[in-house]
């Protein structure tokens, strides 16, 4: 259960960064902004899962 909570935190932070970056790109091109956001949206889920598992293994596995 704790891995899912850590994953959700990473996703929220990552998607907030993706929104910020895509809004910067939107100043130059609205079409490119959509593609940037979609690419980052998918990438955030993949990277967040890897980071959540590593954090859970490193910090939560020691406690049990």
N, C-alpha and C positions, 0 to 999 in steps of 0.2 A: 504494500500500500504506500509506503514511503517513497518508493521509486517513482510511482505515478505522480505524487505530489511534487517531487523534485523536478520531474519532467515538465509538469504544468508550469512551474515557475520559470524554467528555462524557456519554454515556448512563449509565455507572455512577454518576457523581456526581449526575446529575439524578434517576435512579431512587432513589438513597439519600435525596435530599431529598424526593422524592414519598412514600416510605415514612414518613419522619419526619412530614411534614405530615398524611398520612392517619391516622397513629396518634394525632395530636393531635385530629383531627376525630372519631376513633373514641370518644373519651371522651364526646362529646355524642350521637353517633348512629352505630351500626354500619352502617346502610344508606347513609347519606351518605358514610361513609368509603370504601366500595367505589366509589361513583361518583366521588369526588374522586381516588382512586388511578387508576382507569381513564382519566379525563380527563387527568391529569398524565402518565401512562404514555405515552399517544399524543402528547401535546404535547412531551414530552421528546425523542422520536425526531425530530420535525420541527425543533425548535429546535437540537438537537444537530447535525443534518446541516448546517443553515445556518451554525452557528458553526464546525464543522469545516472547511467549504469556505473560509470567510473566513480562518481561521487558516492553512490550507495555502497559500492564495493570498498572504497577506501575508508569512509567514515562510519557507515552503519554496520558493516560486517565485523568491525573490531568490537563493537558494543555487545554483540551476542556471543 
